[in-house]
Amino acid sequence: MWALIGIVRGSDTTAPTDVLSVVSRVGRCTNADCKESTWLHSRYLGPIKRGEMATLRVQWDQDNHRFIFQRDDDPEIFFPYTLADTAPPWGHRKGLRIGYSAANCTTSRSEAFMETLFGNVFVNESAARVAGQ
């Protein structure tokens, strides 16, 4: 399984060009290297304007078999799961990532660009303590 919280903008959106979306997602790997997966959870956490700052949090609450997501001071979003989670995390992958892709249009030139600032990053138990204050 994997979980993420992030800021996205789909090529098919009708929102103004300076508006993106905050989303939370959970997926289940469908092959050994987890390059393929199916989504178990996807939730829209509201719009965000280009240049606006946001605090995003995702936490794995293994004891209660759930992931916890939060944007700024909004209420926490819980995604409970029933899959077995007794094995240690595979790959130990954690990270901050900037990614973009442009639509594969044949009638016009497509471009994509993103500039991102990450700050005050906390991981593992230190993040849970800060978020729970």
N, C-alpha and C positions, 0 to 999 in steps of 0.2 A: 504494500500500500504506500501511497505517497499523499502528501497534502501541501497545498500552497495557498497563499493569499497574495494578490497582486493587482496591478493597474493595467488594464487592457483597453484596446480600441479595435473593434472588428472592422474589416473593410466594407461590410454591408450596413454599418450603422447610419442612421439618419440624424444623429445628434450633431450640433454645431461642431466645427473643426477643432475647437479648443476644449471640448468635453470628452473625457474618457470615463471608464467604468472601473470601480473597485469590485473584485470578485473573490470568492473563496471556492476552492475545489479540492476534492479527494478522489483518488483513482486507485484502481487495483491493477497491478502488473499482470499481463497475460502471457509473458514469456520470460525466460531466465534472466535476460539482461535488462528487463523493464523498459525496453525501447517501444513496446506496445502496451497499451493499457485501456481499460474502460473506466468511464467516469461513474462514480458512486454518488457524488454530491457536487452541485454547482449552484452557487447562490450569488445574486447581485446584491452588493452592499452599498450601492448608491453611486451617483456621479461624482467626478472630481474634475476641476478645471485645470488646464495646463498651467503650471507654475504654482499651484496650490500644494501646501505641505500636508502630509497625512502620516499618522502613526498606525502601522499595521502589525498585527500579532497573530501568529499561529502557534498553538501548543498541543503537543501530544499528551493526553491524559490517559496513560496506559492503564492505571489502576481502575479507572471508570470506563474503559473501552470507548473513548471518544476523542475527537479533535475539537479544539476550542479556537474560534476565530474572533478577532475584534478589530474594528476600525475606530481610531481615536477613542473617544469616551462613550461610543455607542454601546448598547447592550451586547454581551457576548453571544455568539452563535455557536450552538453545539451540534456536532455531527456524531451520533453514536453509531457504533458498528458491532457486528456479531462475528466477524472473522477472527480466527485464532491469532493471538499476538504474543505467544510465548517465546518465539525465536528472537534473537537479537536483531537490531536493524541491519539490513543488508546494504552494503556499500557505504554506509555512514555519510551519505550525501546531504549536506546542508549548504546553502549558499544564497547569495544575492546575485541576481542575473538581470541583465538588460538584453532583451531580444526583440527583434522586429522582423516582419516579413511584409513584402508588398504583394498586392494582388497580381496575378499573372495575366495582365491585360494585353491583348494583341492590337487594340485600336488606339491606345494612348500609353505614354511613358509613365511608369509607376515609380514612386520614390517613397522611402520611409526613413525616418530619423528619430532618435530619442536621446535625450540628455537627462541623466538621473543623478541625484545626490542621495547617498546613504549616510546616515549619521546616527550615533547613539545605538549601535547594534548590540543586542544581548542574545546569547544562545544558551540552551540547556537550562539548568536549574536557576541560573542567575536571571534569566529572562522571566521565568515564572514568578520569582520573588518580586521583581520590579513591577510586573503587570498586576500582581495581587496587592499592591500597597494601597 
